[in-house]
């Protein structure tokens, strides 16, 4: 993961945590354990970083739900 991807991941974690009303460490762990972080978010950085906050948060919620994680 390069510096731009890392900054984007942090942005995503912070915004998803805010949306879910959860701690950022908890959300990071959830994304990592589910595989969404390294199998989805990082590989699709090139596309996702061009989207707005609301789109990204909703996209991550859907990705987690597809992994069977209830939010």
matplotlib code that plots the C-alpha trace (Angstrom):
import matplotlib.pyplot as plt

x = [0.0, 1.5, 1.1, -2.0, -3.7, -3.0, -4.4, -7.5, -8.0, -7.8, -10.3, -12.6, -12.2, -12.9, -16.0, -17.4, -16.8, -18.6, -21.5, -21.8, -21.2, -18.3, -14.7, -12.2, -10.1, -13.2, -14.1, -10.5, -10.4, -13.8, -12.7, -9.4, -11.0, -13.7, -11.3, -12.9, -9.8, -7.2, -9.5, -11.7, -10.8, -7.0, -7.3, -10.1, -8.4, -8.0, -11.8, -13.1, -10.9, -12.7, -16.1, -17.7, -17.9, -21.5, -20.9, -17.8, -19.5, -22.5, -20.3, -18.3, -21.6, -22.8, -19.4, -19.5, -23.1, -22.1, -19.6, -22.4, -21.6, -24.7, -24.3]
y = [0.0, 3.3, 6.7, 7.8, 4.5, 4.7, 8.2, 7.0, 4.1, 6.4, 8.7, 5.7, 4.3, 7.7, 8.4, 4.9, 5.0, 8.4, 7.0, 3.9, 5.7, 3.4, 3.8, 4.1, 1.2, -1.0, -0.2, -0.7, -4.1, -5.0, -4.0, -6.0, -9.1, -9.2, -8.9, -5.7, -3.7, -5.7, -7.5, -4.6, -1.1, -1.1, -2.8, -0.5, 2.6, 3.9, 4.0, 4.6, 7.7, 9.6, 9.1, 11.3, 10.5, 9.3, 6.9, 5.5, 5.0, 3.3, 1.2, 0.0, -0.8, -2.9, -4.7, -5.6, -6.7, -9.0, -10.5, -11.3, -8.5, -6.8, -3.1]
z = [0.0, -1.0, 0.8, -1.3, -0.6, 3.1, 3.3, 1.4, 3.7, 6.7, 5.1, 4.5, 8.0, 9.6, 7.6, 7.9, 11.7, 11.9, 9.8, 12.0, 15.3, 16.1, 17.0, 14.2, 15.5, 15.6, 12.0, 10.8, 12.5, 10.9, 7.4, 7.9, 9.4, 6.7, 3.9, 2.6, 3.3, 1.3, -1.1, -2.0, -0.8, -1.6, -5.0, -6.1, -4.8, -8.4, -8.9, -5.4, -4.6, -7.3, -5.6, -3.0, 0.7, 0.7, -2.2, -0.5, 2.8, 1.2, -0.9, 2.1, 4.0, 1.0, 0.8, 4.5, 4.2, 1.3, 3.6, 6.1, 8.5, 9.9, 10.5]

ax = plt.figure().add_subplot(projection="3d")
ax.plot(x, y, z, "-o")
ax.set_aspect("equal")
plt.show()
